[in-house]
Amino acid sequence: MICALSPSQPLADEPSVVIKNVDLSTHIRQAEHFTAIGETEKAAAEWEIVFTERLKLNPVDTWSLEMLGDLRYSQGQKDGAINAYQQLIAIDPKHEKALYHLGHLYHETGRHEQALRTLRQLLRVNTRHTDALNTLGYLLIEDPSTRSDGINLIEQAVSIEPENAAYLDSLGWAYYMQNKPKKALKYLLQADHRLQDPEIHNHLAEVYRSLKKFDEAQEHWRASLELKPDQPEIRQNLSE
């Protein structure tokens, strides 16, 4: 399982509201007001102004680029987020958060080779970045020629954070793809014990089906649908 991104909220650190005689306080107050009343799109538009104005005055303001990337991602503007993180990494090639978010976004937008390259770059910066180990490993297990490398990376992530449900799920699924369903079951059950997630239930169902334990497989497909009803393929599995 690839962990979802957790973008920072704007103003996690308070920026200066006056930069070279440009007063941003009105936009900040408006953004905070819209946030308070649940007008997230209007709030996002105000924050966009704040961060872009800061960048006009200081193009190497890495804090604003980070916040801008996070803001755009939270609004579903993936290409805009990618652009912000790319600019940030051009200034600071070792910025771990930007590298991870960029690699994740490349994966989400179907740019597989760029995702692999960016996650590898991050692991050269920090060999113990567990999300990068897990995510890169999960991507590599899809290809039989790189599956062993992927399992090795996921095993490293689990060794660092043995209680992390997402990493345990990844490792279990990797062993399943390596035709080791009993070994897979061990880790998937550990993941399921720690986190109720539709992907974990689906993985367990597939493993149980491969072991011809069809009642257990159906139990986990039903549990998956309770958590995430819009899964036509899983409904189809239950009707067979």
Number of C-alpha atoms within 10 A of each C-alpha: 20 17 13 10 15 10 17 14 11 23 13 8 9 7 16 10 16 11 13 9 7 11 14 20 13 12 18 20 14 16 24 20 15 18 15 11 9 11 13 16 13 15 22 21 17 20 25 21 16 23 22 15 17 24 17 10 12 13 15 16 15 19 16 24 25 24 24 28 31 27 24 22 21 17 15 11 13 19 15 17 25 23 15 24 28 18 18 24 19 11 14 14 15 16 17 19 15 26 26 24 26 25 28 27 22 22 18 12 12 10 13 15 12 16 25 21 13 21 27 19 19 24 19 12 15 14 13 15 18 21 21 30 26 28 27 27 30 25 19 21 25 13 12 12 10 13 20 17 16 26 25 17 24 30 21 20 25 22 13 13 13 13 13 17 25 25 31 29 31 31 32 31 28 27 24 21 17 16 13 14 21 16 17 24 23 15 21 28 19 17 25 20 10 14 15 14 18 21 18 26 27 21 26 30 27 21 28 21 16 15 14 11 13 15 12 17 24 22 16 22 25 21 19 24 17 12 13 12 13 11 12 10 9 17 15 9 13 13 8 5
